[in-house]
Amino acid sequence: MSARWRELFGLIPVSLLVTAGFTSVLLTRSSSADLENPVTLTYGAFFLGCCLFGHLFIRARLPDADPYLFPLAALLAAFGLVVQYRIAEDFAREQATWFVIGLALFCATILFLRDLRVLERYRYTIAAAGIVLLLLPRVPGIGAQANGAYLAIKLGPIQFQPAEFAKLAVVVFLASYLGDTRDVLVQGRFPRLSLRRFGPLIVIWGAAMVLLVFIRDLGSSLMFFGGFLALLYVATARLSFVAAGGAMFFGGALFFARTVTHVQERFTIWLDPFDRKVVEDEGYQIAQSLFAQADGGLFGQGFGRALFELPTGQIILPAAHTDLVYALIVNELGLFGATGLLVAYLLFVARGMKAAMLAGEGFSKLLAAGLTAVFAIQVFVIVGGVTRVIPLTGVTLPFVSYGGSSILANFVLLALLLIVSDHARRDRLATPGGLV
């Protein structure tokens, strides 16, 4: 069976998941559900139609691309739509709109970006655009603050998180830069400690610290710096660079946690969210997240049965559609259901790394590895924050959390991975044993 046929058959159970998920929510909400109501079938058919359009576009433009990346992304997006519909119909409607726009942006990226070397030629322009995007939330008049962090900007009725797009720009720059300097960095037994070669490491470390203090976003700083360290290891295969970079980041984070007030507050809440002084205020969100997950147990309360808002309007699980969506999933589907979601993410990461391994050209290999690493770290940051492994941040769960910025940026990320995969697999199809 060809790669594209495997991709097509992978999309069919995804549409069935949408239909079954919406049906389950409707059955939970109504004691006498109208089984003849075709609304759930309409949802599933519409989603399948969108996925078929994406599949046909990939078949026409990237015939040799990885057959599993797009179905996995569709699976995560479908699950996200069902979860948002379970929370509020308006969230699901808006999320579906962003899904369609993201799919259009996905196709546009594949259509107009035929040669990845264009990104390599404009790496400094792209890097500058990424830095500007990161700083926009602190610009007076358009910056928006949420839970102490500056994550979004508002332009009239439009609000989005520029960090979602900045992560793509930073990865493109780092992949291009490390692709040019990797040979110099690995010459000799000991690396050459020149400012010219290690300047970007210092700059990225400084940018991560700026995010931590100025933007007040621990999640984005960890995501960007973690992605950089992953790229640095892929480019040089030296753990010493990763250890040095990690020591710099955690040393800087520890210093600011002791000297900067709002950073110190975040760490204090993380260490003991059940302290009487914070549990009803700053620590309420993480405390309720832990209670919700404990209440889910192994198999959960059942889809659509979690209680995150009282009839009086009091919120029990704050930001269930964004920051704490994973806690809601654990509450309703239990540890087994949440593990299934994480397995889907792991499969997506595995296929992304597969594309990086197959790529023969240095920039493409580093680009695919960097995009996949940032995607994986983003999942870790939000899941780790909700489970109190690390301090809770405002990073979204890719394709699942509510938000247009995340959907659009991750569709561009998916398009770039498929472009790399198509070029790599096309060159290796003649290899004995074939490809999977």
N, C-alpha and C positions, 0 to 999 in steps of 0.2 A: 504494500500500500504506500502511495506517495506521501510526502510530507504534508501537502495541502489537503489531501483527503483525511489524514489523521487529524489535522486541525479542524476540519469541518465536523467530523464525528465527535470531536471534543466539545464542540459548542452546543450540541443537542442536549446533553444532561444539564448544561448550565441554564438553558431556557426552562427546563423542567423544574430546576431548583427555584427559579423565580415564581413559577406558577404554584408550586407546592408551598413556598414560603408565604406568599400573599394569601393563599387559601387557609393556611394555618392561622394567620393573624385574624382573618375574617371569622373563622370558626370560634376563635377564642373570644372575640368581641361580641358575638351574637349567639344567644342560646338556641335560636332556631335559624340557622344559616340557610339562605336560599341557594340550594345546590344548583339550581338552574341559572343562576346569575352568571353570565359569561365574563364578568369583569376580570377575574383572575386569569382566564385564558387569554384575554386581550393583553394584559400586562406581559405574559410570557411570550405571546406572538410578537408584540412590539419589540421586546428586548431581543428576541431571536432575529427579527428582521434587521435590527441595527448591527448585530454581530455578523450576520450574513453579508451585509454590505461591507463591513470591515474585512471579512474573509475574502470576498471577491476582489477587493482592492489590493490586498496582500498577494493574492494569487496572480494578479495582473502585473504588479510592480516589483514584488519581491518573491518570486516563485520558489526560491531555495531557502527562504528564511526558516528559522526554528519553528516547528509545528506546534509547540506546546506553550510558548510565551503568551500568545494572544488568548487562547482558551483559559489559561490560568488568570490572566488579568480580568477577563470577562467573568470568571467565577467569583473573584474577589469583589468586583463591581456589583454583580448580581446579589451577592450576600449583603453588601452595603446598602443596596436599595431596599431589600427586605427589612433589614434592621431599622432603617430610617422610616419606612412605612409603619413599622411596629410602634415607633415613638410618636410620629405625627405624619398625617397624610401630606401636609404642606412640605415637610422636609423631604419626603420621598419624591414629590412632584418637582421640587427645585433640584434635587440630586439627579433625577432623570434628565432634566434639561441640561445640566452641566455635563452629564454623560454624553449626550448627543453632541454638544459643542466640543467636548474633549475628543470625541471620535472624529469630528471634522478637522480639528487641529492635528490629530494623529495622521490623518490622510494627507493634509497639507504639508506636514513635515517630510513625509516619505516622497511626496510629489516634487517638492522644490529642493530638497537636500539630496541631490543625486550623488554628490561627491563629498565625503567627510573631510577631505583636505581643505575645503572652504573654511571649516571651523578652525582648523590648525593655522591658517593664514591670518585669521582675525582674532587670535587668542588674547591679545592684550586689550583689544576693544571689548571683547566678551567679558574679560576679567573686570575691566572698569565698570561695565554695566552691572555686573554682579555685585560689586561693592556698593554702587549707588543704590541698588535695590535693597541691600541689607540696611542701609542707613535711612531710607525713606520713612520708616515708622517713627523716627525721632524728629522729623521735620514738623515744625509747628503748623497747625491748620489742617494737616492731612493725616498725621500720625494718630493711631488709636491705641489706647492702653487697655489690657485685659488681664486681670489677676496679677497686676504688678509688672507685667512684661509688655514691651512694645513689639507687637507681632504683625499688626495689620495697618493698612492705610485706607482712608475713606476719600473717595472722589464722588461727591454727590450721593446717589443711591448705591453706588458700587463700592464694595469693600473686598479686599483680597490681601493675602499674605505674600509679600514679595520674596520671602526666604525660600518658598517652594520653587521659584524660578531661579533664584540666585544659586541654589545648590547645583543646578545644571551648568550654569556659567562657570562656577568654580571648578567643577570636575573637568570640563572641557579645557580650561586653562592648565590645570595641573597635569592632565594627560599629555597635552602638547609639550609643556615645559620639561616634564620628566622624560618624555620620549627623546628629547634632544640632548639631555644632560646625563642620562642613565649611565652611559659608558664612562664618563668622567668620574661619576660618583662611586663606581665600583672598581676603579683602577687601584692596584696595589692591595696589600694586606690591610692597611689602615686608610680610612677615607681622608681626602684632602679637606681640611677644615678651613676653607676659604669663604669669605663673606659673599663672594660672587656666586658660589655654588650652593651655600647653605642659607643665602639670603631669603629665598622663598619659604624655607622652614620657619625662619624667624618671623616673616611677615604673616604667614598663616597662623602661627601661634599667637601673634599679637592680635590678629583679627578675631580669633576665638575668644581671647580675653576681652576684647572690645564688646563682642556680643554678650559675654557673660555680665559685664558691668554696665555698659552704656545702653544696650538694647534690653538687658535683663532677661536674656533668653538662654538658659543653660542647655536646653534641648538642642537648639540650632548650633550652638558652639560645639557641643559634643558630636553632633552629626557631621559637621564640616571637618572638624579636626580628625575624627575617626576615619572619615573617607580619605583624607589626605594621607594618614598613616598607612591605610590599606594600599593606596596607590604607590606609596613610597616603597613598601615591601614588595609589591608585584614588580616594580621597576628595577629594584636593586637586589632582592632576595637576601637582604641583610636585616636580621632581627635587632641589631645594635641601633639602627636608625629608628626603628619602631619604639624600642625601649627608651631612647633618648627623648623622642617626641612625646611619648606618654608621660615620662617624668616631668617634662616641661609643662604639659597641660595640667596634670594633677597638682604639681607644685604651685602653679599660678592659681588654680581653682582654690586650693587650700589657703593660700595667702589672702585672696579676696574674700573668702568665706570668713576670715577672722578680722578683716579690716573694713569691708564695705557692708553697710547696714542691711540692705535688702537681700544681698547674697547670703549673709549670715542668718537672716530670718528664714530663708528657704531651707538651709541646711538644718536649722534648729527644728523646724516643723517636720522635716523628713526623719530626723532621728527619733522624735517622739510626737507623732500626730495626736496621740490620745492624752497628752498633757491637759490638765483642766484649764490652763490659760489659753489654749489655742484650739481645742477640740470643737468648740462651738463657733469658731471664727475662721482663722487662717488654716487650721488643720481639718476643718469639716469635710472638705472635698476628698482628701486621701483617706480619712477615717471611714467615710461612708463607702468609698470604693472597696476597702478591705472587708467591710461588713457584707456588702453585696456579693462579693466573690465567695466568702465563707458560706453565705446562705445558699449559693448555687450547688455546692457539693460536687459529686462526681457527674451526675446526670442532669442537673439543673431543675428549675421550677417549671419548665415548659415554655415553649415559644409564645410570647405575648402575655406572660403571666407575672413578669417582674413588676414590683410596685416601686416606681421611682418618683411618684408624685401622689400626694394625698388628695382626697376629694375636696379638701379646703384650699388646695392650691399650693400647699407647702411642698417644696422640692426636697425629696429624700436623697436622690442621686443627682447632684449638680452636673450640668454639661454632659448628660448621658449621650447626646448625639455627636459630641466632638471628643473632648479630652477623656471621658470615662466610658467610651463606647465599648471598650474591651471588658470593663467590669460588668456592664449590662449583658454582654454576650455570655460571660462566665455564669452570671446569675441565672440566665434562662436556659442555656445549653449545657451548663456544667463544665467540669474540667475536660471531659472527653470532647465536647463540642468545640471548646476553645482550642484544644490541642489540634483538632482537625483544621481549624483556621490557620494556626501556626504552621502546620504541615504544608498547606497551600502556599504560604509565603516562602517556606524553605524550598519548595519545588521551583518556584519562580526564581529564587536566588540561584539555585543549582543550574537552571537553564541559562541564566544570565552569565554565570561563570563558565558554562560550557561554550557559549559564544565567544567569550574572551580567550579561552584556551585554543579554540579553532582559528582565531584570527591570526594571520601571519604578519601583518604590518603592525609596527610598534604603537602608533597612535591609536589605531582601532582596538588593539588588545587592551591598552590602558584605559581607553574610554569606556569600553564595556565593563571592565573590572571595577572602575571607579563608580559608574552609575549603579551597578549591582550592589557594591559595598554601601553606598549612601542609602539605597533603598532598604537594605538589611538593617543598617544601623538605625534608620528612622523607625522601623518596626520595633527594634530592641528598646529604643529610647521611650516610646510611648507605653509599650507593654511593661518595661522595667519600672517606669514611673507609677503606673497603676498598681503594680504588685509591690511597690516600695523597695525595689532593688536599688533604684537611684531616685533622686528627687524628682517629683512630678513636674512635667513641663507641658507646654502648649503645642507640641508637635502632633500632627495628625497621623492616624493609622491609614496608610495608603489604600485608596480605592474604597475604604469602608467608612471612615469618618465623614461627617457632613462638611462640605466646603468645596466651592468651585475651584479655588486655587490649587488645592491638592490634586483634584481630578485632572485638571488641564496639564499641570506640570508632569504628573506621572504618565499621562498619555504621550507626552513628548519623549519622556524617558523610555517608554516602551517602543516608540518608533525608532529611536536611535539604536536600541539594542537589536531590533529586527533588521535594520540596515546593516549593522556590523555582522550579524549572523548570516544574512543573505550573501554578502561578499565573501565571507570566510567559507561557508559551505559550498558555494559555487566553485571555489578553487580546490576543494577537497573531495568532491563527489566521486572523483576517479580513484580515490584511495581504496585499496583492497579492504574489504570488510564493511564498506559503506558508512553511513552516518545514522544516528538515531536522534 
